[in-house]
Amino acid sequence: MDMKTKIGLRIKELRTDQNLTQEEVAWKAEVDRTFMNHVENGKRNVSVDTLTKIICSGLETSFKDFFHTELFNGKRKTK
């Protein structure tokens, strides 16, 4: 699974856990709702600045908590 997809899945997971709509998160993060939809579905690259807005302002979560999940802690394959 690529990083865009993982980030999108984690955003959706946190958003639904908080009973928030995409529109509510987008408004709090000051991003367009359609952009939020594309990020959640792994269709758009997101800059660090925009990801910060979504995580910290939109979801009111820290980067540590956002990335502290099994989704991002998988072991890399070695050659």
DRENDOKOL-58512 format. One record per atom (N, C-alpha, C): x, y, z; residue number from 1; atom name; residue in one letter. Coordinates in steps of 0.05 Angstrom, whole numbers. Layout:
<vexkols>
px/py/pz/fivo/sevex/nuvo
X/Y/Z/NUM/CA/A
...
</vexkols>
This chain:
<vexkols>
px/py/pz/fivo/sevex/nuvo
17/-24/0/1/N/M
0/0/0/1/CA/M
18/25/0/1/C/M
12/44/-17/2/N/D
28/68/-19/2/CA/D
22/88/4/2/C/D
39/107/8/3/N/M
36/126/30/3/CA/M
11/143/27/3/C/M
4/152/3/4/N/K
-20/168/-1/4/CA/K
-45/153/9/4/C/K
-46/127/3/5/N/T
-69/111/12/5/CA/T
-69/108/42/5/C/T
-46/103/54/6/N/K
-44/100/83/6/CA/K
-53/126/97/6/C/K
-43/148/87/7/N/I
-51/174/99/7/CA/I
-81/179/97/7/C/I
-92/173/74/8/N/G
-120/176/70/8/CA/G
-137/159/88/8/C/G
-129/134/91/9/N/L
-143/115/109/9/CA/L
-142/124/138/9/C/L
-119/134/146/10/N/R
-116/144/174/10/CA/R
-133/169/179/10/C/R
-133/187/160/11/N/I
-150/211/163/11/CA/I
-179/203/165/11/C/I
-188/185/148/12/N/K
-216/176/149/12/CA/K
-222/162/175/12/C/K
-204/145/185/13/N/E
-207/131/210/13/CA/E
-211/151/233/13/C/E
-194/170/235/14/N/L
-196/190/257/14/CA/L
-220/207/254/14/C/L
-227/215/229/15/N/R
-250/232/224/15/CA/R
-276/217/232/15/C/R
-279/192/225/16/N/T
-303/177/231/16/CA/T
-304/171/261/16/C/T
-281/166/274/17/N/D
-280/162/303/17/CA/D
-291/186/318/17/C/D
-286/210/306/18/N/Q
-295/235/319/18/CA/Q
-322/244/309/18/C/Q
-335/227/293/19/N/N
-362/233/282/19/CA/N
-362/260/267/19/C/N
-341/265/251/20/N/L
-339/289/235/20/CA/L
-343/283/206/20/C/L
-354/302/191/21/N/T
-357/299/163/21/CA/T
-331/309/149/21/C/T
-328/302/124/22/N/Q
-305/313/109/22/CA/Q
-307/344/108/22/C/Q
-331/354/105/23/N/E
-335/382/104/23/CA/E
-326/396/130/23/C/E
-333/384/153/24/N/E
-325/396/178/24/CA/E
-295/397/182/24/C/E
-282/375/175/25/N/V
-252/374/177/25/CA/V
-240/394/157/25/C/V
-250/394/133/26/N/A
-239/412/113/26/CA/A
-242/442/122/26/C/A
-265/448/133/27/N/W
-270/476/142/27/CA/W
-250/483/165/27/C/W
-247/465/184/28/N/K
-229/471/206/28/CA/K
-200/472/197/28/C/K
-193/457/176/29/N/A
-165/456/165/29/CA/A
-161/477/144/29/C/A
-182/491/136/30/N/E
-181/511/115/30/CA/E
-171/500/89/30/C/E
-183/477/81/31/N/V
-178/465/55/31/CA/V
-205/460/42/31/C/V
-205/456/16/32/N/D
-229/451/1/32/CA/D
-240/423/7/32/C/D
-266/420/9/33/N/R
-278/394/16/33/CA/R
-272/373/-6/33/C/R
-272/381/-31/34/N/T
-267/362/-52/34/CA/T
-237/353/-50/34/C/T
-220/371/-43/35/N/F
-192/363/-39/35/CA/F
-190/343/-16/35/C/F
-205/347/6/36/N/M
-205/328/29/36/CA/M
-213/301/19/36/C/M
-234/300/2/37/N/N
-244/275/-8/37/CA/N
-222/260/-24/37/C/N
-208/275/-40/38/N/H
-186/263/-57/38/CA/H
-163/254/-39/38/C/H
-157/268/-18/39/N/V
-135/260/0/39/CA/V
-144/234/14/39/C/V
-168/234/25/40/N/E
-178/210/39/40/CA/E
-178/185/21/40/C/E
-183/189/-5/41/N/N
-184/167/-23/41/CA/N
-157/161/-36/41/C/N
-136/174/-27/42/N/G
-109/168/-37/42/CA/G
-104/177/-65/42/C/G
-120/196/-75/43/N/K
-117/205/-102/43/CA/K
-100/231/-105/43/C/K
-94/244/-83/44/N/R
-78/269/-84/44/CA/R
-54/267/-66/44/C/R
-32/278/-76/45/N/N
-9/283/-58/45/CA/N
-16/306/-41/45/C/N
-6/306/-16/46/N/V
-12/327/2/46/CA/V
15/338/13/46/C/V
18/364/13/47/N/S
43/376/23/47/CA/S
44/373/54/47/C/S
67/376/65/48/N/V
70/374/94/48/CA/V
54/397/107/48/C/V
54/420/96/49/N/D
39/442/107/49/CA/D
9/436/108/49/C/D
-2/426/86/50/N/T
-30/419/85/50/CA/T
-37/395/103/50/C/T
-19/376/104/51/N/L
-23/353/122/51/CA/L
-23/362/151/51/C/L
-7/381/158/52/N/T
-6/393/185/52/CA/T
-33/406/191/52/C/T
-44/421/172/53/N/K
-70/433/176/53/CA/K
-92/413/181/53/C/K
-91/392/165/54/N/I
-112/371/167/54/CA/I
-110/356/194/54/C/I
-85/348/201/55/N/I
-81/332/225/55/CA/I
-86/350/250/55/C/I
-72/372/251/56/N/C
-72/388/276/56/CA/C
-96/405/279/56/C/C
-105/418/258/57/N/S
-129/436/260/57/CA/S
-155/421/254/57/C/S
-155/406/233/58/N/G
-180/392/225/58/CA/G
-187/370/243/58/C/G
-168/353/250/59/N/L
-173/330/267/59/CA/L
-165/334/296/59/C/L
-152/357/302/60/N/E
-143/364/329/60/CA/E
-127/340/341/60/C/E
-108/331/326/61/N/T
-91/308/334/61/CA/T
-62/316/329/61/C/T
-45/304/344/62/N/S
-16/309/340/62/CA/S
-5/291/318/62/C/S
17/299/307/63/N/F
31/282/287/63/CA/F
38/255/300/63/C/F
47/256/325/64/N/K
55/231/338/64/CA/K
31/212/339/64/C/K
8/222/348/65/N/D
-15/204/349/65/CA/D
-25/196/322/65/C/D
-23/214/302/66/N/F
-31/207/275/66/CA/F
-15/183/264/66/C/F
11/184/267/67/N/F
28/164/255/67/CA/F
33/140/274/67/C/F
24/142/299/68/N/H
28/120/318/68/CA/H
5/100/315/68/C/H
7/85/294/69/N/T
-13/64/288/69/CA/T
0/42/272/69/C/T
-11/19/274/70/N/E
0/-4/259/70/CA/E
2/1/229/70/C/E
-16/17/219/71/N/L
-16/24/190/71/CA/L
11/35/181/71/C/L
25/50/198/72/N/F
50/62/191/72/CA/F
74/48/203/72/C/F
70/28/220/73/N/N
92/15/234/73/CA/N
99/-12/222/73/C/N
91/-17/198/74/N/G
98/-43/185/74/CA/G
127/-44/180/74/C/G
138/-68/180/75/N/K
166/-72/175/75/CA/K
172/-70/146/75/C/K
194/-58/139/76/N/R
203/-56/111/76/CA/R
215/-83/103/76/C/R
211/-89/77/77/N/K
224/-113/67/77/CA/K
253/-106/61/77/C/K
271/-125/68/78/N/T
299/-121/63/78/CA/T
308/-138/40/78/C/T
329/-129/26/79/N/K
338/-144/3/79/CA/K
357/-166/11/79/C/K
</vexkols>
